[in-house]
């Protein structure tokens, strides 16, 4: 049987960054098969799929569909060959309905005008047929992320799509939405569509895939049938060494309180978060307190309030004794706060600036980097070079713009900068989101090292595993309030889950 | 410990060079190509008016760069460039803070007014007088410059529109002042008193007024470059301009940085007006707002928002203007507006650079990719995993 799609010796070299992103990749995929493409950040997974989807041009190799070589020069070529792709970042028109978005560019016409009724019918039928039910009349702006993604998938399936590429589809989803997606992908495959599922979350890869292709540094390093794969074998292939998946974090005797919150209340600012309601918490030197919770229950507001990025209504926030509430980030940082921002692309870094400029962003005012307002180029260069070396920032150079670096490497710059100078308090908000196994382990090690030397760390993460494995104590956030703290091991994952869902705290404590 | 974690991979690292040659070539080649294209189209325009573009080109170049014992055109170009360099630097400073204020024309005018009043009304000794006049010009320009920034930051008003309106207001104000309160006593035309000898800048060449004006302008090119590239204030305003959420998160006071940039940018444009007054004209006339501010903005954009690029563009602008006036108009009788058209065309060509550069990049990367793959294949067969 001829494979639906065969890639033969694909290569792609980026002259601007000098990176051979895809080095001789060959693989094939059959109709009705889910192929998971896994690998660390910057290994070329997305580049490979963009070659297939016509976003980049091949430097060498052949793409065969049904055994025939095809040339894919644009996304339109790809679509004409039955390939659909859902990118990491959505490209939807918020003010259009679901049907209008899905049918964008191929609207059914009646008497020369767009026939919305017909579009809705087509989309609703497509949605039912492919297992992604949705109301085609809803405005996209009103949909939660999970459903917006569904619209993207339907858009990719509209037309005669035989191969669907999903690039990190679960990165933006809640665990429940991710489970739904996995079910729907399986169903789609059962109907004969081939699916390429890019991810680096190993459990979901095992749940969704028939075969797993592991990439490292532009090469395919192995292909596994899902029956032969375990998280450990995949992780080992991805990084080329054994990975500690559940860390033994040791224990440090906590010292004096370094971060203190007393009765902090703040109104909800954006639609995405819930505000803060009488939050009190103390983080001591040498401990990691993990904040568990479903995203949008006030974690963002909590972090922004402590970092003095947003205002609060009542209460006190002290960083090493200084009240920083309602000041500004400079005060908070001067008091000893480091902040690993959730959004490294727009907040944590300036991607239009050089690595040097990013590296000194929080310390440029110190004597180390300036004399009387004049920057010290040599000191700055030295610091940036050391950061690159210590944190193995691949493809980076001190005086180059960092825009082209991959997510994991960008995060290394943030971590290197924030952990420099031994901050007393570290706010780590989703520090490993979107990173691969190797980078995650690196970030975890860095945080544990900081704790061991006495830093007080508040770790916010949507990944419960991360919270449970790294935290000395845990608090659970629901609708702007905190439950806990609980000691490490005091609660089972199920109990934390109950708290995360906002169920009766007393009932849970009785069980505990 | 952290290093050990990745040491197995570190051994494979190839160091990345600091200098991104491809990027540099790209950034330089685009404005250069824009200039060449604009000149070609300008030549075409001249040809359609019935003149030889070759002759016209030679005439422009000769008129801009020729030097005879009696009158040196290069000196005229430099004298013209001095105030223009200041408005260019002012535009670069404020734009690089992310504030799209195009009020350089008004700042230039207020700077000129401040300098002329100080220049004739204050009895000050030699040397001190011109410095005080320029300081007054800087303060005047800065005062105008911060207005759009304050409107933007505290009221959310669009700084572009505010600065455009300010330009109009100042133009009317200048006309009023020059015609009434500041009009030269007993003068029949609308211009102010002339500044005292003590306030005038030293002149090397009386025919063209070349003197300290260009020296000061050149010095400020270096000063502004140092400010932007090497000072904490310059760093803050560049970060605030490119990524304001990042700047604030990092602990920078972004509002202060933007207001400071607006004030300093205004001050520079104001000094431009001051230099014009105490270095060349010695008085302010009704037509003082002659586009030096707008041309500065244009030169800033043509120069890719870089200090040296902008300064070069300002010099080029001056050469074309001088060449078009002295050469095309006086020698050949071609309207000087052709020169202005060529300047405008340069901006058009620069603004279409993005799609062109993307094409170029695609083509280059394809070519290099093929070469790189051939090289690697020749060196060693890929063996990993």
Contacts between the chains, C-beta under 8 A, distances in Angstrom:
chain1	res1	chain2	res2	distance
A	11	B	369	7.5
A	11	B	373	5.4
A	12	B	369	6.8
A	13	B	365	7.4
A	13	B	368	6.8
A	13	B	369	3.7
A	13	B	372	4.7
A	13	B	373	6.1
A	14	B	365	6.3
A	14	B	369	7.7
A	15	B	22	6.8
A	15	B	364	6.1
A	15	B	365	4.4
A	15	B	367	8.0
A	15	B	368	3.6
A	15	B	369	6.4
A	15	B	372	7.4
A	16	B	20	7.9
A	16	B	22	6.1
A	16	B	23	7.4
A	16	B	361	7.0
A	16	B	365	6.6
A	17	B	16	8.0
A	18	B	14	7.8
A	18	B	16	6.7
A	20	B	372	6.9
A	20	B	373	7.7
A	20	B	376	7.1
A	23	B	382	5.9
A	24	B	382	5.2
A	57	B	362	7.2
A	57	B	366	5.9
A	59	B	366	6.8
A	59	B	369	3.6
A	59	B	370	5.7
A	59	B	372	7.9
A	59	B	373	5.6
A	60	B	370	7.4
A	60	B	373	5.4
A	216	B	384	7.4
A	216	B	385	6.4
A	217	B	384	7.0
A	219	B	382	7.0
A	219	B	384	5.1
A	219	B	385	5.5
A	220	B	385	7.3
A	221	B	384	7.0
A	221	B	385	3.2
A	222	B	385	6.6
A	237	B	385	7.9
A	240	B	8	7.1
A	240	B	9	7.8
A	241	B	8	6.6
A	307	B	249	7.2
A	309	B	248	7.0
A	309	B	249	6.5
A	328	B	248	7.6
A	328	B	251	7.9
A	328	B	253	7.1
A	329	B	248	6.0
A	329	B	249	5.8
A	329	B	250	7.1
A	329	B	251	4.9
A	330	B	251	3.9
A	330	B	252	7.2
A	330	B	253	6.4
A	332	B	251	7.8
A	333	B	250	7.8
A	333	B	251	4.3
A	334	B	251	7.4
A	339	B	249	6.8
A	341	B	249	5.8
A	346	B	243	6.9
A	346	B	245	5.7
A	346	B	246	6.8
A	347	B	245	4.9
A	347	B	246	5.7
A	347	B	249	5.0
A	348	B	246	7.1
A	348	B	249	7.2
A	349	B	243	7.8
A	349	B	246	6.3
A	350	B	239	5.8
A	350	B	242	5.5
A	350	B	243	3.9
A	350	B	246	4.6
A	350	B	247	7.5
A	351	B	243	7.6
A	352	B	242	4.7
A	352	B	243	6.8
A	353	B	238	7.5
A	353	B	239	6.7
A	353	B	242	6.3
A	353	B	243	7.4
A	357	B	235	6.9
A	357	B	238	7.8
A	357	B	239	6.9
A	360	B	235	7.9
A	361	B	239	6.7
A	361	B	246	7.1
A	361	B	247	7.6
A	361	B	250	3.8
A	361	B	251	7.8
A	361	B	252	7.6
A	362	B	250	5.0
A	362	B	251	5.7
A	364	B	232	5.7
A	364	B	235	6.0
A	364	B	236	7.9
A	365	B	232	6.4
A	365	B	251	7.7
A	370	B	232	5.2
A	373	B	231	5.4
A	373	B	232	5.0
A	373	B	233	6.4
A	374	B	230	5.9
A	374	B	231	5.8
A	374	B	232	7.7
A	375	B	230	5.2
A	375	B	231	6.5
A	375	B	232	6.2
A	375	B	235	6.4
A	377	B	230	7.1
A	389	B	3	7.4
A	390	B	2	5.8
A	390	B	3	6.0
A	391	B	2	6.6
A	392	B	3	7.5
A	392	B	6	4.3
A	392	B	9	6.6
A	392	B	10	5.6
A	392	B	13	7.4
A	394	B	13	7.1
A	395	B	16	6.0
A	396	B	16	6.3
A	397	B	15	7.4
A	397	B	16	4.0
A	397	B	17	6.2
A	397	B	18	5.1
A	398	B	18	6.3
A	399	B	18	4.2
A	399	B	19	7.6
A	400	B	16	6.8
A	400	B	18	6.7
A	400	B	20	5.7
A	401	B	20	7.7
A	401	B	23	7.9
A	438	B	6	7.8
A	441	B	5	7.6
A	442	B	2	7.1
A	442	B	5	6.2
A	442	B	6	7.3
A	445	B	1	7.2
A	445	B	2	6.7
A	445	B	5	6.4
A	446	B	2	6.5
A	449	B	1	6.5
A	449	B	2	7.4
